């Protein structure tokens, strides 16, 4: 989820010159990010493909309330848009995005993609959790037990919230992880998982001088394992994952001597698939249901006891009823994302900028992304037919914006349950490539490593097991 899009004032001819907003989800009045010094780069995965140019005003119409991307039209027709996957996965995907990307470029700089820098190390290393460690980010850690991360208490005095200052602002390595309830509570679960691993390692006799580093490495490796062995196969399909692991990447080949770059085709198109997976309403726990992410579950403040998430409502937890499904990936967004509240967007110069779909569409064009059809052809795939996309009915004469193409490809080829061949390959090659390029990842250090935490079912460790482990203690 992103910052509001900015635009220059209308020209004499009345044409809006749109520039993409910063790649984060906070209003301008909020801190963009924790003050880490890393500055990496974004780049094009397909630099030889021409940029898609379409009518700027029509982009606003497509993404606005009642437009092409508004799922309310589907609801009126009585069409069911539930997918088969669990509802929590797009929020885990959002947490990964916050872990590997952060763009602090000023709005006017976005017209030139060469000026955009990544202020996250492009590694699945939970930098959003650990900051720069107990010495560099002491506010994240327990003063009385510095191997552990701080956990906050909710209004019932229970350890089920992020640590917060006296004004309710979360004391975490990345303020974006407090944007809404689900990513906030996922962050909390990772805090507790780390602390639980500290207890296990301490009981196993690990010395105090090594305790933090060992617990952090174990937490990161379990997290990376979930990304590679559950999240990606669920999102792109086991067949594509097996092919990439066996044959290597075709298009994402970062410089082995430097940190990996983040492709614009990933950050500003394919990996924004999750915007279409957000449900209209959610059951948070046995007491709270029928609430939308925005405005009902907006973050930036303490989490009350009534909103403590029961993860069985969002993920498949052994011994529990099936979770709510995610919404289908279909090119349409829930109304709560088409009409984002001011707490998220801040004041906007154009009403359409309250829509996340508008901002996704505008950003892709302003960055200069190629069309989805051109990327499909470059990959050797037959592009979707215009009838499978349906933009012509809205007056759109150009090819399809890459972000929207990825969503429509999923709808046309997988019934919205997972990404298709174009979106899936971009996402899988980049995420797997980031893990493989990290000299500290389990795949680089010990490819034979397997999770050490208990698994609920035979067949491998899953995110559900990490969440169960995190919930098994009090997080202290």
Buried (B, 14 or more C-beta within 10 A) or exposed (E): BBBBBBBBEEEEEEEBEBBBBBBBBBBBEBEBBBEBEBEBBBBBBBEEBEBBEBBBEBBBBBBBBEBBBBBBEBBEEEEEBBBEBBBBBBBBBBBBBBBBBBBBBEBEBBBEBEEBBBBBBBBBBBBBBBBBBBEEBEEBBBEEBBBBBBBBBBEEEEBBBBBBEEEBBBBBBBBBBBBBBBBBBBBBBBBBBBBBBBBBBBEEEBEEEEBBEBBBBBBBBBBBBBBBBBBBBBBBBEEBBEBBBEEEBEBBEBEEEEBBBBBBBBBBBBBBBBBBBBBBEBBBBEEBEEBBBBBBBBBBBBBEBEBBBBBBBBBBBEEEEEBBBBBBBBBBBBBBBBBBEEBBBBEBEBEBBBBBBBBBBBBBBBBBBBBBBBBBBBBEBEBBEBEEBEBEEEEBEBBBBBBBBBBBBBBBBBEBBBBBBBBBBBBBBBBBBBBBBBEBBBBEEEEEEEBEBEBBEEEEBBBBBBBBBBBEBEBB
